Amino acid sequence: MMPTLQEGRIILASPWLKPRLNSLVVAKKDGQQIIKRIRKIDESSYWLGGDDNLSEHNVGWVEKSQIIARVIG
C-alpha cells in the first residue's frame, strides 16, 4: 500500500487544533518528528499508526505532550 503522504510533500499543520481520532498529527518520537494517524485515544496518550494497519510503521502509544501539531493540509 502506498503512503498517504509522499516523501518531499509539503504539509500544513496547526499546533492550536486539538488532535482527534483518525486525524494526522506531527509527533516527536525517539528524537524525530513523525507524521502518523491517531488510531486510539486514552486519557493521557494517543495510539499512532500508519494508514496500512499491517505496516511496520505503526508507532504505538505516545504521550499527549509529544503531539506537536495536527495536519490540516
N, CA, C and O atoms as a Tripos MOL2 file, in Angstrom:
@<TRIPOS>MOLECULE
protein
  292   291    73     0     0
PROTEIN
NO_CHARGES

@<TRIPOS>ATOM
      1 N           0.8430   -1.1820    0.0000 N.3       1 MET1
      2 CA          0.0000    0.0000    0.0000 C.3       1 MET1
      3 C           0.8800    1.2330    0.0000 C.2       1 MET1
      4 O           1.8650    1.2970    0.7360 O.2       1 MET1
      5 N           0.5330    2.2140   -0.8200 N.am      2 MET2
      6 CA          1.2930    3.4580   -0.9090 C.3       2 MET2
      7 C           0.9630    4.3630    0.2810 C.2       2 MET2
      8 O          -0.1830    4.4030    0.7280 O.2       2 MET2
      9 N           1.9580    5.0860    0.7930 N.am      3 PRO3
     10 CA          1.6930    6.0250    1.8840 C.3       3 PRO3
     11 C           0.7520    7.1410    1.4370 C.2       3 PRO3
     12 O           0.7310    7.5120    0.2630 O.2       3 PRO3
     13 N          -0.0230    7.6720    2.3780 N.am      4 THR4
     14 CA         -0.9060    8.7930    2.0790 C.3       4 THR4
     15 C          -0.0980   10.0270    1.7200 C.2       4 THR4
     16 O          -0.4560   10.7650    0.8020 O.2       4 THR4
     17 N           0.9850   10.2490    2.4370 N.am      5 LEU5
     18 CA          1.8670   11.3880    2.1720 C.3       5 LEU5
     19 C           3.1440   10.8790    1.5150 C.2       5 LEU5
     20 O           3.8380   10.0250    2.0660 O.2       5 LEU5
     21 N           3.4420   11.3960    0.3620 N.am      6 GLN6
     22 CA          4.6590   11.0130   -0.3430 C.3       6 GLN6
     23 C           5.8460   11.8120    0.1950 C.2       6 GLN6
     24 O           5.6810   12.9490    0.6360 O.2       6 GLN6
     25 N           7.0340   11.2220    0.1600 N.am      7 GLU7
     26 CA          8.2430   11.8830    0.6200 C.3       7 GLU7
     27 C           8.4480   13.1760   -0.1650 C.2       7 GLU7
     28 O           8.3000   13.2060   -1.3870 O.2       7 GLU7
     29 N           8.7910   14.2390    0.5560 N.am      8 GLY8
     30 CA          9.0360   15.5370   -0.0640 C.3       8 GLY8
     31 C           7.8100   16.4200   -0.1690 C.2       8 GLY8
     32 O           7.9230   17.5850   -0.5480 O.2       8 GLY8
     33 N           6.6420   15.8920    0.1560 N.am      9 ARG9
     34 CA          5.4100   16.6800    0.0820 C.3       9 ARG9
     35 C           5.3840   17.7080    1.2030 C.2       9 ARG9
     36 O           5.7680   17.4090    2.3340 O.2       9 ARG9
     37 N           4.9410   18.8970    0.8970 N.am     10 ILE10
     38 CA          4.8210   19.9620    1.8950 C.3      10 ILE10
     39 C           3.4450   19.8660    2.5340 C.2      10 ILE10
     40 O           2.4330   19.7240    1.8470 O.2      10 ILE10
     41 N           3.4230   19.9460    3.8630 N.am     11 ILE11
     42 CA          2.1470   19.8730    4.5860 C.3      11 ILE11
     43 C           1.9510   21.1480    5.3980 C.2      11 ILE11
     44 O           2.8960   21.8970    5.6470 O.2      11 ILE11
     45 N           0.7210   21.3750    5.8000 N.am     12 LEU12
     46 CA          0.3690   22.4800    6.6800 C.3      12 LEU12
     47 C          -0.1560   21.8650    7.9630 C.2      12 LEU12
     48 O          -1.0260   20.9950    7.9300 O.2      12 LEU12
     49 N           0.3710   22.3170    9.0960 N.am     13 ALA13
     50 CA         -0.0400   21.7640   10.3880 C.3      13 ALA13
     51 C          -0.2670   22.8900   11.3780 C.2      13 ALA13
     52 O           0.3840   23.9320   11.3020 O.2      13 ALA13
     53 N          -1.1800   22.6840   12.2970 N.am     14 SER14
     54 CA         -1.5110   23.6910   13.2950 C.3      14 SER14
     55 C          -1.3210   23.1450   14.7090 C.2      14 SER14
     56 O          -1.8670   22.0960   15.0510 O.2      14 SER14
     57 N          -0.5460   23.8570   15.5280 N.am     15 PRO15
     58 CA         -0.3920   23.4230   16.9180 C.3      15 PRO15
     59 C          -1.6070   23.7870   17.7810 C.2      15 PRO15
     60 O          -1.6970   23.3490   18.9280 O.2      15 PRO15
     61 N          -2.5400   24.5790   17.2440 N.am     16 TRP16
     62 CA         -3.6850   25.0470   18.0220 C.3      16 TRP16
     63 C          -4.9160   24.1720   17.8700 C.2      16 TRP16
     64 O          -5.8260   24.2430   18.6970 O.2      16 TRP16
     65 N          -4.9650   23.3450   16.8250 N.am     17 LEU17
     66 CA         -6.1210   22.4630   16.6500 C.3      17 LEU17
     67 C          -5.9470   21.2050   17.4830 C.2      17 LEU17
     68 O          -4.8810   20.5910   17.4930 O.2      17 LEU17
     69 N          -7.0050   20.8340   18.1770 N.am     18 LYS18
     70 CA         -6.9580   19.6520   19.0410 C.3      18 LYS18
     71 C          -6.9060   18.3860   18.1870 C.2      18 LYS18
     72 O          -7.7210   18.2250   17.2790 O.2      18 LYS18
     73 N          -5.9630   17.4880   18.4640 N.am     19 PRO19
     74 CA         -5.9320   16.2080   17.7530 C.3      19 PRO19
     75 C          -7.1930   15.4080   18.0400 C.2      19 PRO19
     76 O          -7.7160   15.4390   19.1550 O.2      19 PRO19
     77 N          -7.6800   14.6920   17.0320 N.am     20 ARG20
     78 CA         -8.8640   13.8570   17.2150 C.3      20 ARG20
     79 C          -8.6550   12.5260   16.5010 C.2      20 ARG20
     80 O          -7.7240   12.3680   15.7110 O.2      20 ARG20
     81 N          -9.5240   11.5870   16.7890 N.am     21 LEU21
     82 CA         -9.4220   10.2520   16.2200 C.3      21 LEU21
     83 C          -9.3750   10.3140   14.6960 C.2      21 LEU21
     84 O         -10.1510   11.0350   14.0700 O.2      21 LEU21
     85 N          -8.4640    9.5570   14.1130 N.am     22 ASN22
     86 CA         -8.2360    9.4520   12.6730 C.3      22 ASN22
     87 C          -7.6010   10.6840   12.0280 C.2      22 ASN22
     88 O          -7.4590   10.7230   10.8060 O.2      22 ASN22
     89 N          -7.2200   11.6820   12.8110 N.am     23 SER23
     90 CA         -6.5350   12.8260   12.2030 C.3      23 SER23
     91 C          -5.0360   12.5300   12.1310 C.2      23 SER23
     92 O          -4.4920   11.7650   12.9270 O.2      23 SER23
     93 N          -4.3920   13.1620   11.1520 N.am     24 LEU24
     94 CA         -2.9390   13.0610   11.0410 C.3      24 LEU24
     95 C          -2.3190   14.0790   11.9770 C.2      24 LEU24
     96 O          -2.7980   15.2070   12.0870 O.2      24 LEU24
     97 N          -1.2450   13.6730   12.6560 N.am     25 VAL25
     98 CA         -0.5650   14.5790   13.5700 C.3      25 VAL25
     99 C           0.9440   14.5100   13.3560 C.2      25 VAL25
    100 O           1.4830   13.5230   12.8560 O.2      25 VAL25
    101 N           1.5980   15.5870   13.7490 N.am     26 VAL26
    102 CA          3.0520   15.6150   13.8050 C.3      26 VAL26
    103 C           3.4090   15.3600   15.2620 C.2      26 VAL26
    104 O           2.9350   16.0610   16.1550 O.2      26 VAL26
    105 N           4.2430   14.3560   15.4980 N.am     27 ALA27
    106 CA          4.6220   13.9890   16.8610 C.3      27 ALA27
    107 C           6.1360   13.8520   16.9580 C.2      27 ALA27
    108 O           6.8270   13.6640   15.9560 O.2      27 ALA27
    109 N           6.6310   13.9510   18.1790 N.am     28 LYS28
    110 CA          8.0520   13.7510   18.4380 C.3      28 LYS28
    111 C           8.2150   12.3750   19.0620 C.2      28 LYS28
    112 O           7.6480   12.0910   20.1180 O.2      28 LYS28
    113 N           8.9950   11.5180   18.4040 N.am     29 LYS29
    114 CA          9.2060   10.1490   18.8970 C.3      29 LYS29
    115 C          10.6620    9.7770   18.6670 C.2      29 LYS29
    116 O          11.1510    9.8400   17.5390 O.2      29 LYS29
    117 N          11.3500    9.3940   19.7200 N.am     30 ASP30
    118 CA         12.7600    8.9940   19.6400 C.3      30 ASP30
    119 C          13.6230   10.0650   18.9800 C.2      30 ASP30
    120 O          14.5200    9.7560   18.1970 O.2      30 ASP30
    121 N          13.3420   11.3300   19.3050 N.am     31 GLY31
    122 CA         14.1540   12.4380   18.7990 C.3      31 GLY31
    123 C          13.8560   12.8600   17.3710 C.2      31 GLY31
    124 O          14.5410   13.7300   16.8330 O.2      31 GLY31
    125 N          12.8450   12.2630   16.7440 N.am     32 GLN32
    126 CA         12.4940   12.6120   15.3680 C.3      32 GLN32
    127 C          11.0500   13.0740   15.2950 C.2      32 GLN32
    128 O          10.2130   12.6730   16.1030 O.2      32 GLN32
    129 N          10.7680   13.9270   14.3110 N.am     33 GLN33
    130 CA          9.3840   14.3080   14.0490 C.3      33 GLN33
    131 C           8.7930   13.3140   13.0610 C.2      33 GLN33
    132 O           9.4020   12.9960   12.0400 O.2      33 GLN33
    133 N           7.6050   12.8320   13.3770 N.am     34 ILE34
    134 CA          6.9350   11.8620   12.5210 C.3      34 ILE34
    135 C           5.5080   12.3380   12.2420 C.2      34 ILE34
    136 O           4.9510   13.1250   13.0060 O.2      34 ILE34
    137 N           4.9290   11.8610   11.1550 N.am     35 ILE35
    138 CA          3.5300   12.1450   10.8380 C.3      35 ILE35
    139 C           2.8040   10.8100   10.8050 C.2      35 ILE35
    140 O           3.1110    9.9360    9.9940 O.2      35 ILE35
    141 N           1.8420   10.6720   11.6950 N.am     36 LYS36
    142 CA          1.0770    9.4310   11.8040 C.3      36 LYS36
    143 C          -0.3850    9.7490   12.0810 C.2      36 LYS36
    144 O          -0.7350   10.8820   12.4120 O.2      36 LYS36
    145 N          -1.2240    8.7470   11.9430 N.am     37 ARG37
    146 CA         -2.6550    8.9040   12.1780 C.3      37 ARG37
    147 C          -2.9950    8.4180   13.5830 C.2      37 ARG37
    148 O          -2.4620    7.4070   14.0410 O.2      37 ARG37
    149 N          -3.8930    9.1490   14.2750 N.am     38 ILE38
    150 CA         -4.3510    8.7400   15.6040 C.3      38 ILE38
    151 C          -5.3540    7.6060   15.4340 C.2      38 ILE38
    152 O          -6.3760    7.7730   14.7690 O.2      38 ILE38
    153 N          -5.0670    6.4660   16.0250 N.am     39 ARG39
    154 CA         -5.9250    5.2830   15.9360 C.3      39 ARG39
    155 C          -6.7570    5.0630   17.2020 C.2      39 ARG39
    156 O          -7.8840    4.5750   17.1250 O.2      39 ARG39
    157 N          -6.2050    5.4230   18.3710 N.am     40 LYS40
    158 CA         -6.9040    5.2640   19.6500 C.3      40 LYS40
    159 C          -6.5440    6.4440   20.5320 C.2      40 LYS40
    160 O          -5.4620    7.0190   20.4160 O.2      40 LYS40
    161 N          -7.4740    6.7990   21.4210 N.am     41 ILE41
    162 CA         -7.2310    7.8980   22.3560 C.3      41 ILE41
    163 C          -7.4540    7.3910   23.7710 C.2      41 ILE41
    164 O          -8.4610    6.7510   24.0700 O.2      41 ILE41
    165 N          -6.4870    7.6940   24.6370 N.am     42 ASP42
    166 CA         -6.5400    7.3540   26.0510 C.3      42 ASP42
    167 C          -6.5920    8.6880   26.8060 C.2      42 ASP42
    168 O          -6.5140    9.7490   26.1870 O.2      42 ASP42
    169 N          -6.7220    8.6410   28.1130 N.am     43 GLU43
    170 CA         -6.7540    9.8780   28.9030 C.3      43 GLU43
    171 C          -5.4830   10.6960   28.7590 C.2      43 GLU43
    172 O          -5.5400   11.9250   28.7200 O.2      43 GLU43
    173 N          -4.3420   10.0360   28.6800 N.am     44 SER44
    174 CA         -3.0750   10.7750   28.6620 C.3      44 SER44
    175 C          -2.2080   10.4680   27.4510 C.2      44 SER44
    176 O          -1.0750   10.9420   27.3700 O.2      44 SER44
    177 N          -2.7220    9.6790   26.5040 N.am     45 SER45
    178 CA         -1.8790    9.3090   25.3660 C.3      45 SER45
    179 C          -2.7060    8.9730   24.1280 C.2      45 SER45
    180 O          -3.9280    8.8380   24.1780 O.2      45 SER45
    181 N          -1.9830    8.8460   23.0160 N.am     46 TYR46
    182 CA         -2.5790    8.5010   21.7290 C.3      46 TYR46
    183 C          -1.8630    7.2890   21.1550 C.2      46 TYR46
    184 O          -0.6530    7.1410   21.3250 O.2      46 TYR46
    185 N          -2.6090    6.4180   20.4740 N.am     47 TRP47
    186 CA         -2.0190    5.3100   19.7230 C.3      47 TRP47
    187 C          -1.8700    5.7990   18.2940 C.2      47 TRP47
    188 O          -2.8620    6.1120   17.6350 O.2      47 TRP47
    189 N          -0.6240    5.8680   17.8050 N.am     48 LEU48
    190 CA         -0.3500    6.3340   16.4550 C.3      48 LEU48
    191 C           0.0000    5.1710   15.5530 C.2      48 LEU48
    192 O           0.6730    4.2270   15.9660 O.2      48 LEU48
    193 N          -0.4620    5.2470   14.3210 N.am     49 GLY49
    194 CA         -0.1530    4.2040   13.3560 C.3      49 GLY49
    195 C          -0.1840    4.7360   11.9440 C.2      49 GLY49
    196 O          -0.6510    5.8450   11.6840 O.2      49 GLY49
    197 N           0.3240    3.9250   11.0400 N.am     50 GLY50
    198 CA          0.3000    4.2660    9.6300 C.3      50 GLY50
    199 C          -1.0730    3.9780    9.0430 C.2      50 GLY50
    200 O          -1.9270    3.3930    9.7080 O.2      50 GLY50
    201 N          -1.2820    4.3870    7.8060 N.am     51 ASP51
    202 CA         -2.5670    4.1480    7.1540 C.3      51 ASP51
    203 C          -2.7650    2.6800    6.8130 C.2      51 ASP51
    204 O          -3.9020    2.2360    6.6490 O.2      51 ASP51
    205 N          -1.6940    1.9260    6.7030 N.am     52 ASP52
    206 CA         -1.7700    0.4920    6.4570 C.3      52 ASP52
    207 C          -1.6140   -0.1920    7.8130 C.2      52 ASP52
    208 O          -0.5120   -0.2300    8.3600 O.2      52 ASP52
    209 N          -2.6970   -0.7300    8.3590 N.am     53 ASN53
    210 CA         -2.6610   -1.3150    9.7040 C.3      53 ASN53
    211 C          -1.7030   -2.4890    9.8340 C.2      53 ASN53
    212 O          -1.3040   -2.8330   10.9470 O.2      53 ASN53
    213 N          -1.3260   -3.1090    8.7310 N.am     54 LEU54
    214 CA         -0.3960   -4.2360    8.7730 C.3      54 LEU54
    215 C           1.0540   -3.7730    8.6540 C.2      54 LEU54
    216 O           1.9730   -4.5920    8.6620 O.2      54 LEU54
    217 N           1.2540   -2.4810    8.5450 N.am     55 SER55
    218 CA          2.5740   -1.9010    8.3140 C.3      55 SER55
    219 C           3.4490   -1.9780    9.5530 C.2      55 SER55
    220 O           2.9630   -1.9590   10.6840 O.2      55 SER55
    221 N           4.7390   -2.0650    9.3140 N.am     56 GLU56
    222 CA          5.7010   -1.9900   10.4190 C.3      56 GLU56
    223 C           5.8920   -0.5550   10.8790 C.2      56 GLU56
    224 O           6.6540   -0.2910   11.8090 O.2      56 GLU56
    225 N           5.1950    0.3740   10.2250 N.am     57 HIS57
    226 CA          5.3240    1.7920   10.5620 C.3      57 HIS57
    227 C           4.3760    2.2180   11.6740 C.2      57 HIS57
    228 O           4.2860    3.4080   11.9780 O.2      57 HIS57
    229 N           3.6710    1.2800   12.2850 N.am     58 ASN58
    230 CA          2.8460    1.6210   13.4330 C.3      58 ASN58
    231 C           3.7610    1.9770   14.5930 C.2      58 ASN58
    232 O           4.7440    1.2850   14.8590 O.2      58 ASN58
    233 N           3.4340    3.0450   15.2690 N.am     59 VAL59
    234 CA          4.3100    3.5780   16.3100 C.3      59 VAL59
    235 C           3.9130    3.0900   17.6910 C.2      59 VAL59
    236 O           4.7750    2.7260   18.4910 O.2      59 VAL59
    237 N           2.6230    3.0780   17.9780 N.am     60 GLY60
    238 CA          2.1650    2.7030   19.3090 C.3      60 GLY60
    239 C           1.7870    3.9280   20.1190 C.2      60 GLY60
    240 O           1.4820    4.9820   19.5610 O.2      60 GLY60
    241 N           1.8090    3.7890   21.4270 N.am     61 TRP61
    242 CA          1.3620    4.8610   22.3160 C.3      61 TRP61
    243 C           2.4050    5.9710   22.4370 C.2      61 TRP61
    244 O           3.5990    5.7090   22.5840 O.2      61 TRP61
    245 N           1.9300    7.2150   22.3710 N.am     62 VAL62
    246 CA          2.7670    8.3870   22.6670 C.3      62 VAL62
    247 C           1.9870    9.2800   23.6220 C.2      62 VAL62
    248 O           0.7580    9.3340   23.5730 O.2      62 VAL62
    249 N           2.7020    9.9720   24.4810 N.am     63 GLU63
    250 CA          2.0780   10.8910   25.4240 C.3      63 GLU63
    251 C           1.4970   12.0900   24.6790 C.2      63 GLU63
    252 O           2.0010   12.4730   23.6230 O.2      63 GLU63
    253 N           0.4520   12.6740   25.2230 N.am     64 LYS64
    254 CA         -0.1580   13.8500   24.5970 C.3      64 LYS64
    255 C           0.8480   14.9750   24.4270 C.2      64 LYS64
    256 O           0.7540   15.7540   23.4780 O.2      64 LYS64
    257 N           1.8080   15.0670   25.3360 N.am     65 SER65
    258 CA          2.8260   16.1240   25.2550 C.3      65 SER65
    259 C           3.7510   15.9460   24.0610 C.2      65 SER65
    260 O           4.4570   16.8840   23.6910 O.2      65 SER65
    261 N           3.7640   14.7620   23.4480 N.am     66 GLN66
    262 CA          4.6210   14.5040   22.2970 C.3      66 GLN66
    263 C           3.9710   14.9420   20.9680 C.2      66 GLN66
    264 O           4.6310   14.9710   19.9300 O.2      66 GLN66
    265 N           2.6780   15.2790   21.0160 N.am     67 ILE67
    266 CA          1.9890   15.7560   19.8210 C.3      67 ILE67
    267 C           2.3460   17.2190   19.6120 C.2      67 ILE67
    268 O           2.1490   18.0480   20.5010 O.2      67 ILE67
    269 N           2.8720   17.5300   18.4370 N.am     68 ILE68
    270 CA          3.3120   18.8880   18.1280 C.3      68 ILE68
    271 C           2.2090   19.6750   17.4300 C.2      68 ILE68
    272 O           1.9800   20.8400   17.7570 O.2      68 ILE68
    273 N           1.5230   19.0530   16.4720 N.am     69 ALA69
    274 CA          0.5100   19.7530   15.6920 C.3      69 ALA69
    275 C          -0.3930   18.7520   14.9750 C.2      69 ALA69
    276 O          -0.0480   17.5790   14.8290 O.2      69 ALA69
    277 N          -1.5580   19.2350   14.5290 N.am     70 ARG70
    278 CA         -2.4690   18.4310   13.7210 C.3      70 ARG70
    279 C          -2.3380   18.8720   12.2640 C.2      70 ARG70
    280 O          -2.3700   20.0650   11.9630 O.2      70 ARG70
    281 N          -2.1930   17.9070   11.3710 N.am     71 VAL71
    282 CA         -2.0580   18.2090    9.9450 C.3      71 VAL71
    283 C          -3.4100   18.6820    9.4320 C.2      71 VAL71
    284 O          -4.4380   18.0560    9.6920 O.2      71 VAL71
    285 N          -3.3980   19.8060    8.6930 N.am     72 ILE72
    286 CA         -4.6420   20.3510    8.1600 C.3      72 ILE72
    287 C          -4.6210   20.4490    6.6360 C.2      72 ILE72
    288 O          -5.6410   20.7770    6.0310 O.2      72 ILE72
    289 N          -3.5200   20.1800    6.0270 N.am     73 GLY73
    290 CA         -3.4680   20.2270    4.5570 C.3      73 GLY73
    291 C          -2.1100   19.9090    4.0050 C.2      73 GLY73
    292 O          -1.9210   19.9110    2.7890 O.2      73 GLY73
@<TRIPOS>BOND
     1     1     2 1
     2     2     3 1
     3     3     4 2
     4     3     5 am
     5     5     6 1
     6     6     7 1
     7     7     8 2
     8     7     9 am
     9     9    10 1
    10    10    11 1
    11    11    12 2
    12    11    13 am
    13    13    14 1
    14    14    15 1
    15    15    16 2
    16    15    17 am
    17    17    18 1
    18    18    19 1
    19    19    20 2
    20    19    21 am
    21    21    22 1
    22    22    23 1
    23    23    24 2
    24    23    25 am
    25    25    26 1
    26    26    27 1
    27    27    28 2
    28    27    29 am
    29    29    30 1
    30    30    31 1
    31    31    32 2
    32    31    33 am
    33    33    34 1
    34    34    35 1
    35    35    36 2
    36    35    37 am
    37    37    38 1
    38    38    39 1
    39    39    40 2
    40    39    41 am
    41    41    42 1
    42    42    43 1
    43    43    44 2
    44    43    45 am
    45    45    46 1
    46    46    47 1
    47    47    48 2
    48    47    49 am
    49    49    50 1
    50    50    51 1
    51    51    52 2
    52    51    53 am
    53    53    54 1
    54    54    55 1
    55    55    56 2
    56    55    57 am
    57    57    58 1
    58    58    59 1
    59    59    60 2
    60    59    61 am
    61    61    62 1
    62    62    63 1
    63    63    64 2
    64    63    65 am
    65    65    66 1
    66    66    67 1
    67    67    68 2
    68    67    69 am
    69    69    70 1
    70    70    71 1
    71    71    72 2
    72    71    73 am
    73    73    74 1
    74    74    75 1
    75    75    76 2
    76    75    77 am
    77    77    78 1
    78    78    79 1
    79    79    80 2
    80    79    81 am
    81    81    82 1
    82    82    83 1
    83    83    84 2
    84    83    85 am
    85    85    86 1
    86    86    87 1
    87    87    88 2
    88    87    89 am
    89    89    90 1
    90    90    91 1
    91    91    92 2
    92    91    93 am
    93    93    94 1
    94    94    95 1
    95    95    96 2
    96    95    97 am
    97    97    98 1
    98    98    99 1
    99    99   100 2
   100    99   101 am
   101   101   102 1
   102   102   103 1
   103   103   104 2
   104   103   105 am
   105   105   106 1
   106   106   107 1
   107   107   108 2
   108   107   109 am
   109   109   110 1
   110   110   111 1
   111   111   112 2
   112   111   113 am
   113   113   114 1
   114   114   115 1
   115   115   116 2
   116   115   117 am
   117   117   118 1
   118   118   119 1
   119   119   120 2
   120   119   121 am
   121   121   122 1
   122   122   123 1
   123   123   124 2
   124   123   125 am
   125   125   126 1
   126   126   127 1
   127   127   128 2
   128   127   129 am
   129   129   130 1
   130   130   131 1
   131   131   132 2
   132   131   133 am
   133   133   134 1
   134   134   135 1
   135   135   136 2
   136   135   137 am
   137   137   138 1
   138   138   139 1
   139   139   140 2
   140   139   141 am
   141   141   142 1
   142   142   143 1
   143   143   144 2
   144   143   145 am
   145   145   146 1
   146   146   147 1
   147   147   148 2
   148   147   149 am
   149   149   150 1
   150   150   151 1
   151   151   152 2
   152   151   153 am
   153   153   154 1
   154   154   155 1
   155   155   156 2
   156   155   157 am
   157   157   158 1
   158   158   159 1
   159   159   160 2
   160   159   161 am
   161   161   162 1
   162   162   163 1
   163   163   164 2
   164   163   165 am
   165   165   166 1
   166   166   167 1
   167   167   168 2
   168   167   169 am
   169   169   170 1
   170   170   171 1
   171   171   172 2
   172   171   173 am
   173   173   174 1
   174   174   175 1
   175   175   176 2
   176   175   177 am
   177   177   178 1
   178   178   179 1
   179   179   180 2
   180   179   181 am
   181   181   182 1
   182   182   183 1
   183   183   184 2
   184   183   185 am
   185   185   186 1
   186   186   187 1
   187   187   188 2
   188   187   189 am
   189   189   190 1
   190   190   191 1
   191   191   192 2
   192   191   193 am
   193   193   194 1
   194   194   195 1
   195   195   196 2
   196   195   197 am
   197   197   198 1
   198   198   199 1
   199   199   200 2
   200   199   201 am
   201   201   202 1
   202   202   203 1
   203   203   204 2
   204   203   205 am
   205   205   206 1
   206   206   207 1
   207   207   208 2
   208   207   209 am
   209   209   210 1
   210   210   211 1
   211   211   212 2
   212   211   213 am
   213   213   214 1
   214   214   215 1
   215   215   216 2
   216   215   217 am
   217   217   218 1
   218   218   219 1
   219   219   220 2
   220   219   221 am
   221   221   222 1
   222   222   223 1
   223   223   224 2
   224   223   225 am
   225   225   226 1
   226   226   227 1
   227   227   228 2
   228   227   229 am
   229   229   230 1
   230   230   231 1
   231   231   232 2
   232   231   233 am
   233   233   234 1
   234   234   235 1
   235   235   236 2
   236   235   237 am
   237   237   238 1
   238   238   239 1
   239   239   240 2
   240   239   241 am
   241   241   242 1
   242   242   243 1
   243   243   244 2
   244   243   245 am
   245   245   246 1
   246   246   247 1
   247   247   248 2
   248   247   249 am
   249   249   250 1
   250   250   251 1
   251   251   252 2
   252   251   253 am
   253   253   254 1
   254   254   255 1
   255   255   256 2
   256   255   257 am
   257   257   258 1
   258   258   259 1
   259   259   260 2
   260   259   261 am
   261   261   262 1
   262   262   263 1
   263   263   264 2
   264   263   265 am
   265   265   266 1
   266   266   267 1
   267   267   268 2
   268   267   269 am
   269   269   270 1
   270   270   271 1
   271   271   272 2
   272   271   273 am
   273   273   274 1
   274   274   275 1
   275   275   276 2
   276   275   277 am
   277   277   278 1
   278   278   279 1
   279   279   280 2
   280   279   281 am
   281   281   282 1
   282   282   283 1
   283   283   284 2
   284   283   285 am
   285   285   286 1
   286   286   287 1
   287   287   288 2
   288   287   289 am
   289   289   290 1
   290   290   291 1
   291   291   292 2
@<TRIPOS>SUBSTRUCTURE
     1 MET1         2 RESIDUE 1 A MET
     2 MET2         6 RESIDUE 1 A MET
     3 PRO3        10 RESIDUE 1 A PRO
     4 THR4        14 RESIDUE 1 A THR
     5 LEU5        18 RESIDUE 1 A LEU
     6 GLN6        22 RESIDUE 1 A GLN
     7 GLU7        26 RESIDUE 1 A GLU
     8 GLY8        30 RESIDUE 1 A GLY
     9 ARG9        34 RESIDUE 1 A ARG
    10 ILE10       38 RESIDUE 1 A ILE
    11 ILE11       42 RESIDUE 1 A ILE
    12 LEU12       46 RESIDUE 1 A LEU
    13 ALA13       50 RESIDUE 1 A ALA
    14 SER14       54 RESIDUE 1 A SER
    15 PRO15       58 RESIDUE 1 A PRO
    16 TRP16       62 RESIDUE 1 A TRP
    17 LEU17       66 RESIDUE 1 A LEU
    18 LYS18       70 RESIDUE 1 A LYS
    19 PRO19       74 RESIDUE 1 A PRO
    20 ARG20       78 RESIDUE 1 A ARG
    21 LEU21       82 RESIDUE 1 A LEU
    22 ASN22       86 RESIDUE 1 A ASN
    23 SER23       90 RESIDUE 1 A SER
    24 LEU24       94 RESIDUE 1 A LEU
    25 VAL25       98 RESIDUE 1 A VAL
    26 VAL26      102 RESIDUE 1 A VAL
    27 ALA27      106 RESIDUE 1 A ALA
    28 LYS28      110 RESIDUE 1 A LYS
    29 LYS29      114 RESIDUE 1 A LYS
    30 ASP30      118 RESIDUE 1 A ASP
    31 GLY31      122 RESIDUE 1 A GLY
    32 GLN32      126 RESIDUE 1 A GLN
    33 GLN33      130 RESIDUE 1 A GLN
    34 ILE34      134 RESIDUE 1 A ILE
    35 ILE35      138 RESIDUE 1 A ILE
    36 LYS36      142 RESIDUE 1 A LYS
    37 ARG37      146 RESIDUE 1 A ARG
    38 ILE38      150 RESIDUE 1 A ILE
    39 ARG39      154 RESIDUE 1 A ARG
    40 LYS40      158 RESIDUE 1 A LYS
    41 ILE41      162 RESIDUE 1 A ILE
    42 ASP42      166 RESIDUE 1 A ASP
    43 GLU43      170 RESIDUE 1 A GLU
    44 SER44      174 RESIDUE 1 A SER
    45 SER45      178 RESIDUE 1 A SER
    46 TYR46      182 RESIDUE 1 A TYR
    47 TRP47      186 RESIDUE 1 A TRP
    48 LEU48      190 RESIDUE 1 A LEU
    49 GLY49      194 RESIDUE 1 A GLY
    50 GLY50      198 RESIDUE 1 A GLY
    51 ASP51      202 RESIDUE 1 A ASP
    52 ASP52      206 RESIDUE 1 A ASP
    53 ASN53      210 RESIDUE 1 A ASN
    54 LEU54      214 RESIDUE 1 A LEU
    55 SER55      218 RESIDUE 1 A SER
    56 GLU56      222 RESIDUE 1 A GLU
    57 HIS57      226 RESIDUE 1 A HIS
    58 ASN58      230 RESIDUE 1 A ASN
    59 VAL59      234 RESIDUE 1 A VAL
    60 GLY60      238 RESIDUE 1 A GLY
    61 TRP61      242 RESIDUE 1 A TRP
    62 VAL62      246 RESIDUE 1 A VAL
    63 GLU63      250 RESIDUE 1 A GLU
    64 LYS64      254 RESIDUE 1 A LYS
    65 SER65      258 RESIDUE 1 A SER
    66 GLN66      262 RESIDUE 1 A GLN
    67 ILE67      266 RESIDUE 1 A ILE
    68 ILE68      270 RESIDUE 1 A ILE
    69 ALA69      274 RESIDUE 1 A ALA
    70 ARG70      278 RESIDUE 1 A ARG
    71 VAL71      282 RESIDUE 1 A VAL
    72 ILE72      286 RESIDUE 1 A ILE
    73 GLY73      290 RESIDUE 1 A GLY
